[in-house]
Amino acid sequence: MKKALIVRGGWEGHWPKETTNTFIPFLQEHSYEVRVEESTAVYADSIYMQTVDLILQCISMGTIKENEFAGLEDAVIRGAGFAGWHGGVVCAFPNTPRYMQMTGGVFVGHPGKSSEECVGNETDYFVPHSYVITDAGKVHEITRDIEDFDLVTEQYWVLQDTYNQVLATTTQKVRLGDPWHEEVTSPAIWTRRWGAGKIFIITCGHNLDVVMERNVHLIIERGLLWASK
């Protein structure tokens, strides 16, 4: 059997256990032996990491030790796939620049509603926005045959580099009072090669409802299989 490692934790507001649990049956149906860890300590287990075909990470914020990241990156360079969504990958380990270089995108904000609309909870940052499949995405196996779709959730503003293959984008509008002067388009789904490994990231996935949305769930399932060794 192939081996999938789920590493989760960090801020509980991103539902790391509930969201990752939804994909365990899918992985098992595709002949993966699934191991779940609640911390990054497993990344430092070099013997085990050499056997892993796929790493699914969901850890928002937090820190990672130098030897743990070294083990993670070494596994990816050797061919293990690395995949995840939302803060579990693009908000993870902000004090480790090398991690951000490997994953190819850095979360910098999610502009929310106007102050007049805010009610003082997380929904203040839930705004309607679109995910637009790029030309590359229209032919890629992860997003092929998926049409542009809309969600009402956090809209991630992400900084990236040109090494990413961007499969979908989302565009932040300019509203009265915003300090930016024109629309800003961020990558919303991308892939990246790191050594022999493949990386898949989608930026939506704030909670279980978003992860279970039909398009999002299908894209993640495809992304996991695509990234796997």
C-alpha positions in Angstrom: 0.0 0.0 0.0 1.0 3.6 -0.6 1.5 5.7 2.5 -0.2 9.0 3.3 0.8 11.1 6.2 -1.7 13.7 7.6 0.0 16.3 9.9 -2.5 18.7 11.5 -2.8 21.1 14.4 -2.4 24.8 14.9 -5.3 27.2 15.2 -8.5 25.2 15.9 -10.6 27.8 14.1 -9.6 26.2 10.8 -11.0 22.8 11.9 -7.8 20.8 11.3 -9.2 17.5 12.6 -12.6 17.7 11.0 -11.5 18.8 7.6 -8.7 16.3 7.3 -10.8 13.5 8.6 -13.1 13.9 5.6 -10.4 12.7 3.2 -9.2 9.6 5.1 -11.8 7.3 3.6 -11.0 8.6 0.2 -7.3 7.9 0.6 -8.0 4.5 2.0 -10.2 3.7 -1.0 -7.3 4.6 -3.2 -5.0 2.1 -1.4 -3.3 4.4 1.0 -2.3 3.5 4.5 -3.1 6.6 6.4 -1.1 7.8 9.4 -2.3 10.9 11.4 0.0 13.0 13.5 -1.0 16.0 15.7 2.4 17.7 15.5 5.3 18.3 13.1 7.6 16.1 15.2 7.1 13.2 12.7 8.9 15.2 10.0 12.2 14.7 11.8 11.8 10.9 11.6 14.0 10.4 8.6 13.5 6.7 8.3 9.7 6.9 8.2 9.6 10.0 6.0 11.6 8.1 3.3 8.6 5.8 3.0 5.9 8.5 2.6 4.1 9.0 -0.8 1.9 11.9 0.2 1.9 14.5 3.0 -1.4 16.3 3.7 -0.8 19.2 6.1 -3.3 21.3 8.0 -1.4 23.5 10.5 -2.3 27.2 10.7 0.3 29.4 12.2 2.7 27.9 14.7 6.4 27.1 14.3 8.5 24.3 13.0 11.9 23.2 14.3 14.8 23.3 11.9 15.3 19.6 11.9 11.6 19.0 11.3 11.5 21.3 8.3 14.7 19.7 7.0 13.0 16.3 7.2 9.9 17.6 5.4 11.8 19.2 2.6 14.0 16.2 2.2 11.0 14.0 1.8 9.5 16.3 -0.8 12.7 16.6 -2.7 12.9 12.8 -2.8 9.4 12.6 -4.3 6.8 12.7 -1.6 3.8 14.9 -2.6 2.8 17.8 -0.4 -0.8 19.1 -0.4 -3.2 21.2 1.6 -5.6 24.1 1.8 -6.1 27.5 3.2 -4.2 28.5 6.4 -3.1 24.9 6.9 -0.4 25.5 4.3 -0.1 29.2 3.4 -0.4 30.4 7.0 1.9 27.8 8.4 5.3 28.5 10.0 5.6 32.3 9.1 9.1 32.4 10.7 10.5 29.8 8.3 11.2 31.5 5.0 12.5 28.3 3.4 9.1 26.7 4.0 7.4 29.6 2.2 9.9 29.2 -0.7 9.0 25.6 -1.0 5.3 26.1 -1.0 5.3 29.2 -3.2 2.6 31.3 -1.6 2.4 33.5 1.4 -0.9 34.7 3.0 -0.9 38.4 3.8 -4.6 39.1 4.5 -8.3 38.5 3.9 -10.0 41.9 3.6 -13.6 41.5 4.9 -16.8 43.4 5.0 -17.2 47.2 5.4 -17.3 48.3 9.0 -21.0 49.0 8.7 -21.6 45.3 7.9 -19.5 43.8 10.6 -21.1 42.0 13.6 -18.0 41.1 15.6 -17.4 37.5 14.6 -15.5 35.5 11.9 -18.3 36.1 9.4 -17.0 39.7 9.2 -14.4 38.2 6.8 -16.8 36.1 4.8 -17.4 37.8 1.4 -18.8 36.6 -1.9 -16.1 36.1 -4.5 -15.2 34.0 -7.5 -12.6 31.4 -8.4 -11.7 31.7 -12.0 -10.0 28.7 -13.7 -7.0 29.8 -15.8 -6.1 28.5 -19.2 -3.6 26.2 -17.6 -6.3 25.0 -15.2 -8.7 24.2 -18.0 -6.4 21.4 -19.2 -4.8 20.3 -15.9 -6.1 17.0 -14.5 -6.8 18.7 -11.1 -9.2 21.3 -12.5 -10.2 20.1 -15.9 -13.9 20.2 -16.6 -14.5 22.4 -13.5 -16.2 25.7 -14.3 -15.6 29.0 -12.5 -17.4 28.9 -9.1 -18.4 31.3 -6.3 -18.0 31.0 -2.6 -18.9 33.2 0.5 -15.9 32.7 2.8 -12.5 34.3 3.4 -10.9 35.5 0.3 -7.1 35.1 0.6 -4.7 37.7 -0.6 -1.6 35.7 -1.4 1.9 36.8 -2.6 3.5 34.3 -5.0 6.3 33.9 -7.5 6.3 32.9 -11.1 7.5 29.4 -10.5 3.9 28.4 -9.6 1.6 26.9 -12.2 -1.6 28.7 -11.3 -4.7 26.8 -12.0 -7.2 29.3 -10.6 -7.3 32.9 -9.4 -9.5 35.2 -7.3 -9.6 38.9 -7.6 -10.0 41.3 -4.7 -12.2 44.3 -5.6 -11.5 47.9 -4.7 -14.1 49.3 -2.3 -14.6 52.7 -0.9 -12.0 53.2 1.8 -9.6 50.5 0.7 -5.9 51.6 0.6 -5.3 49.8 -2.7 -6.2 51.6 -6.0 -7.0 48.8 -8.4 -8.1 45.2 -8.3 -5.7 42.6 -7.0 -5.6 39.1 -8.4 -4.1 36.3 -6.3 -3.5 32.7 -7.0 -6.2 30.5 -5.6 -5.1 27.1 -6.8 -1.6 26.2 -7.8 0.9 23.4 -8.3 4.7 23.5 -7.9 7.6 21.1 -8.3 10.2 20.8 -5.6 12.9 18.3 -6.4 11.2 15.1 -7.4 8.1 16.1 -5.3 4.9 17.8 -6.4 3.0 20.4 -4.4 -0.7 21.2 -4.6 -2.4 24.1 -2.8 -5.8 25.6 -2.8 -6.4 28.8 -0.7 -10.1 28.3 0.3 -11.0 25.9 3.1 -11.7 28.0 6.2 -14.0 25.5 7.7 -15.7 22.2 7.1 -18.5 23.7 5.1 -16.1 25.2 2.6 -14.0 22.0 2.3 -17.2 20.0 1.6 -18.4 22.4 -1.1 -18.7 20.2 -4.3 -16.1 21.9 -6.4 -13.6 22.4 -3.6 -13.9 18.8 -2.4 -13.4 17.4 -5.8 -10.4 19.7 -6.5 -8.8 18.6 -3.2 -9.3 14.9 -4.0 -7.8 15.3 -7.4 -5.0 17.4 -6.0 -4.1 14.7 -3.4 -3.8 12.0 -6.1 -1.9 14.3 -8.5 0.7 15.3 -5.8 1.3 11.8 -4.5 4.6 10.0 -5.4 
